[in-house]
Amino acid sequence: LCDLWYFSSLPEFLLELEACVDGIANGVNFLFRGHRERLRIQRNHGSVRRQPEVLHRSVTASIAAGHSIGPFPSPPWANLQVHPLGLVPKSNGDWRIIEDASSPHGDSVNDWTDKLPQQYERWSSVLRHFSCTAVGCFFLQWDKADAYRSIPLREQDHHLTGTFVPDFGFLYSANMPF
């Protein structure tokens, strides 16, 4: 990253690179513009209520993987935003747990989060950035399972990622949950 910084002369690329490094170092800002002062707990979706054993297994795996923090017997913050959980079947017969940050419609975390327009860069443009680096630099690329889950979320936004599992407790994410 430092080589890209020193050898690039494109201001917009340098700004993107700086934002990326800052997000990795300090956590990503959710850009949430809604109310942060009150507790909100929403009921889980029917798929979760019908299959509590699948939910417990999925949440336990999420905690073991470092995707969720908890459980806590009571909300860890007075302003925790608890999203409804749902279960969606995966093609391999397993289940994917979803955190519905779009609920309630019209007043959800997603409704109050700024949207940043983005578009993919052409591969030729990416290669042009890397061609500006010094001799001896290398480039790695790979697909990572749960890629968003490896991106830290800034501490001021952890309370926006709450979930609740009956007979288990409250949880939240310290990394991007979706």
Salt bridges, closest charged atoms under 4 A:
GLU37 OE2 - HIS35 ND1 3.20
GLU99 OE2 - ARG149 NH2 3.02
ASP100 OD2 - HIS45 NE2 2.74
ASP107 OD2 - ARG38 NH2 3.61
ASP107 OD2 - ARG40 NH1 3.18
ASP114 OD2 - ARG33 NE 2.98
GLU121 OE2 - HIS129 NE2 2.84
ASP146 OD2 - HIS67 NE2 3.91
ASP157 OD1 - ARG36 NH2 2.93
ASP157 OD2 - ARG154 NE 2.96
